[in-house]
Amino acid sequence: MDLSDLVIFRAVVEAGGITRAAERLHRVQSNITTRIRQLEEKLGVALFIREGKRLHLSPAGQTLLAYSERLLALADEAREAVQDGKPRGPFVLGAMESTSAVRLPGPLSDFVRQYPEVKLALKTGNPQQLAFGVLAGNMDAALVTGAIADGPFEREPIYSEDLVIVASAGHPAITSGAAEGLAPPRAIVAFEPGCPHRARLEQWYAGKNSMPVQTIEITSYHAMLGCVVVGMGISLVPLSVLATFPERARLSVHALPPGSDCAQTDLIWRKGAMSPKIRALIQVLKPPA
């Protein structure tokens, strides 16, 4: 069913007949008559009860009129939304778990308040999952850390995260000492493969020829830090995460060497897909100084 069919149908109803509808739409009467008959054939019902030259809506026509009003109003709304550049409609944002928990509650609260016509949804995952989600069209944009190919994406730097190794309180110094031969930890506590912080910690130990004996995979930072507190292993986390952990005093914090101690978080979106919603989000995440 073409929207133009519904425009003609509604005009016939509002004008009270073919002749006046043709005048209103600046068309010849035969064209209006043909379009109405074609619409009836498509639907397989009579939309009008014909009494000579007079037309009355049939029950099916009354039903269609109600839907026509809704569909044409929605089309007008969509046209206005596309043309005015105002952020509105569904918006799916992806982010890593640490970013979602620590960095986003305040800015996203501001975003929802400033743009009430945007229906915001948040999904979490590792950077590879998030990048795939953007390319697949399941997310409009995502906040990612680590090496993501530039080719398919546009990006905007958002955060620089300080990274630290954490262990239980009283744990011997980890990052000081000889460049090689560092005693491996009993275990590292980390997210599933694909987490850039896990990869960084594993690479750091591999560079010292000292790979961990075991990896314990956890699905949240607070659970991860809880495991570290009781001595199950060590972990690498953004420093900002520690501020949200109530048992912070029961952890020891170990600095990484310069160059390994920070990670850039970028907002990425599909190349050529910049939208008013993404532009508005950037303004909220990076307010003017």
C-alpha positions in Angstrom: 0.0 0.0 0.0 1.5 3.3 -1.1 1.2 6.4 1.1 0.0 8.4 -1.9 -3.0 6.0 -2.1 -3.9 6.9 1.4 -3.5 10.6 0.7 -6.0 10.3 -2.2 -8.4 8.1 -0.2 -8.4 10.5 2.7 -9.0 13.5 0.3 -12.0 11.8 -1.2 -13.4 11.2 2.3 -12.8 14.7 3.5 -14.0 16.4 0.3 -17.1 14.2 0.1 -16.5 12.9 -3.4 -14.3 12.4 -6.4 -14.8 15.8 -8.0 -13.9 17.9 -5.0 -11.0 15.7 -4.1 -9.6 16.1 -7.7 -9.8 19.8 -7.3 -8.1 19.8 -3.9 -5.3 17.5 -5.2 -5.0 19.3 -8.6 -5.7 16.0 -10.5 -8.2 14.9 -13.1 -11.2 13.1 -11.9 -10.4 10.0 -13.9 -7.1 9.6 -12.1 -8.7 9.8 -8.7 -11.3 7.3 -9.7 -8.7 4.9 -11.0 -6.5 5.2 -7.9 -9.4 4.5 -5.6 -10.4 1.4 -7.6 -6.9 0.1 -7.7 -6.6 0.6 -3.9 -9.9 -1.4 -3.5 -8.5 -4.2 -5.7 -5.3 -4.3 -3.7 -7.2 -4.7 -0.4 -9.9 -6.9 -1.8 -12.7 -4.8 -0.3 -15.0 -2.0 -1.2 -14.1 1.2 0.6 -17.2 3.1 -0.5 -20.9 2.4 -0.9 -21.8 4.1 -4.2 -25.2 5.7 -4.6 -25.2 7.3 -8.0 -22.5 9.9 -7.8 -22.5 10.0 -4.1 -20.0 8.0 -2.0 -20.4 6.8 1.5 -17.7 5.0 3.5 -18.2 1.3 3.9 -17.3 -0.4 7.2 -14.0 -1.4 5.6 -13.4 2.2 4.5 -14.1 3.4 8.1 -11.4 1.1 9.4 -8.9 2.1 6.7 -9.6 5.8 7.4 -8.5 5.4 11.1 -5.3 3.6 10.0 -4.7 6.2 7.2 -4.8 9.0 9.7 -2.2 7.3 11.9 0.1 6.3 9.1 0.1 9.7 7.4 0.7 11.4 10.7 3.6 9.1 11.4 5.0 9.8 7.9 4.8 13.5 8.6 6.6 13.0 12.0 9.3 10.9 10.3 9.8 13.6 7.6 10.0 16.3 10.2 12.5 14.3 12.3 14.8 13.7 9.3 14.7 17.3 8.2 15.0 19.3 11.5 18.1 17.5 12.8 16.7 17.2 16.3 17.9 14.1 18.2 15.0 11.7 18.5 14.0 8.0 18.2 15.8 4.8 19.2 19.5 5.0 20.0 21.5 2.0 21.1 24.9 2.7 22.7 27.5 0.1 23.4 30.2 0.3 26.1 32.6 -1.9 28.1 31.5 -2.9 31.6 33.9 -0.5 33.4 32.8 2.4 31.2 29.2 1.7 31.8 29.5 1.4 35.6 31.9 4.3 36.3 31.9 6.8 33.5 28.4 6.8 32.0 25.8 7.2 34.8 26.2 10.9 35.1 26.5 11.8 31.4 23.7 9.5 30.3 21.5 11.0 32.9 22.2 14.4 31.4 21.6 13.0 27.9 18.2 11.6 28.8 17.1 14.8 30.5 18.3 17.0 27.6 16.9 14.8 24.8 13.7 13.2 26.1 12.6 12.2 22.5 15.6 9.9 22.3 14.9 6.3 23.4 18.2 5.3 24.8 19.4 1.7 25.3 22.8 0.5 26.6 24.5 -2.7 25.7 27.8 -4.0 27.2 30.6 -6.2 25.8 34.3 -6.3 24.9 35.6 -4.0 22.2 35.5 -6.6 19.5 31.9 -7.5 20.3 31.0 -3.8 20.4 32.7 -3.0 17.1 30.9 -6.0 15.4 27.6 -4.7 16.9 28.1 -1.3 15.3 29.0 -2.8 11.9 26.0 -5.2 12.1 23.7 -2.3 12.8 22.7 -3.5 16.3 24.3 -0.4 17.9 24.4 3.2 16.7 27.7 3.9 18.4 30.0 2.3 21.1 32.7 3.3 23.5 35.7 1.1 23.0 39.3 0.7 24.2 42.1 -1.0 22.3 43.0 -1.6 18.7 39.9 -1.3 16.5 40.5 -0.9 12.7 39.9 2.6 11.5 38.6 1.5 8.0 34.9 0.9 8.8 34.6 3.5 11.5 34.7 7.1 12.4 35.8 7.9 16.0 36.1 10.6 18.7 38.5 10.4 21.7 36.5 10.6 24.9 38.4 9.3 28.0 41.9 8.5 28.9 41.9 5.8 31.6 44.8 5.3 34.1 45.4 1.6 34.6 46.8 -0.2 37.7 47.5 -3.7 38.9 45.6 -4.6 42.0 46.4 -7.3 44.5 45.3 -8.2 48.1 46.5 -5.9 50.9 50.2 -6.5 51.8 51.0 -8.2 48.5 54.7 -7.8 47.6 55.6 -5.1 45.0 54.6 -6.4 41.5 56.0 -4.0 38.9 59.3 -3.1 40.5 62.4 -5.2 40.3 64.2 -6.9 37.4 62.9 -6.5 33.9 62.8 -10.3 33.5 62.3 -13.2 35.8 59.4 -11.7 37.8 57.6 -14.4 39.8 54.4 -15.2 38.1 51.1 -14.7 40.0 49.1 -17.7 41.1 46.3 -16.4 39.0 45.0 -13.3 37.2 41.4 -12.4 37.6 39.9 -11.0 34.4 37.0 -10.8 32.0 36.7 -13.2 29.1 39.2 -13.2 26.1 38.7 -10.0 24.1 39.0 -7.7 27.1 41.8 -5.2 26.4 42.9 -4.9 30.0 43.3 -8.7 30.3 45.3 -8.7 27.1 47.5 -5.9 28.4 48.2 -7.7 31.6 49.0 -11.0 29.9 51.3 -9.2 27.4 53.1 -7.5 30.3 53.8 -10.8 32.0 54.7 -12.5 28.8 57.3 -9.7 28.2 58.9 -10.7 31.5 58.8 -14.4 30.7 56.5 -14.9 33.6 53.0 -16.1 32.5 50.3 -16.6 35.2 49.6 -20.1 36.3 45.8 -19.7 36.0 43.2 -17.2 34.7 39.9 -16.8 36.6 37.2 -15.3 34.4 34.7 -13.0 36.1 31.8 -11.0 34.6 31.8 -7.8 36.7 34.5 -5.6 38.2 33.1 -5.7 41.8 33.2 -9.5 41.7 36.6 -9.4 40.2 37.9 -7.1 43.0 36.3 -9.2 45.6 38.3 -12.2 44.3 41.5 -10.1 44.5 40.7 -9.0 48.1 40.6 -12.6 49.3 43.9 -13.4 47.5 42.7 -15.5 44.6 44.8 -13.6 42.2 45.7 -10.2 40.8 44.0 -8.0 38.2 44.5 -5.0 36.0 41.7 -2.4 36.2 41.0 1.3 35.4 41.9 3.4 38.4 38.5 5.0 38.3 36.9 1.6 39.1 38.5 1.5 42.5 36.6 4.6 43.7 33.4 2.7 43.4 34.6 -0.4 45.4 33.7 -0.3 49.1 36.5 -2.7 50.1 39.2 -0.4 48.5 41.3 -0.4 51.7 41.8 -4.1 51.5 43.6 -3.9 48.1 47.1 -3.0 47.2 47.7 -0.9 44.1 50.7 -1.4 41.9 51.7 1.1 39.2 52.5 0.0 35.6 55.5 1.5 33.8 54.9 4.7 31.9 53.5 3.9 28.4 51.6 0.9 29.7 49.7 2.7 32.4 46.9 4.3 30.4 44.3 3.4 27.8 42.3 5.6 25.4 38.6 5.2 25.1 37.0 6.3 21.8 33.4 6.6 20.7 33.1 4.8 17.3 30.3 4.8 14.8 30.0 3.4 11.3 31.7 5.6 8.7 29.2 8.0 7.1 26.6 7.3 9.8 27.1 10.5 11.9 23.6 11.5 13.2 22.1 14.2 15.5 22.0 11.6 18.3 25.7 10.8 18.0 26.6 14.5 17.8 24.5 15.2 20.9 26.1 12.3 22.8 29.6 13.6 22.0 28.6 17.1 23.4 27.4 15.5 26.6 30.4 13.2 27.0 32.8 16.1 26.2 31.2 19.3 27.5 33.0 22.5 26.5 35.7 23.5 28.9 
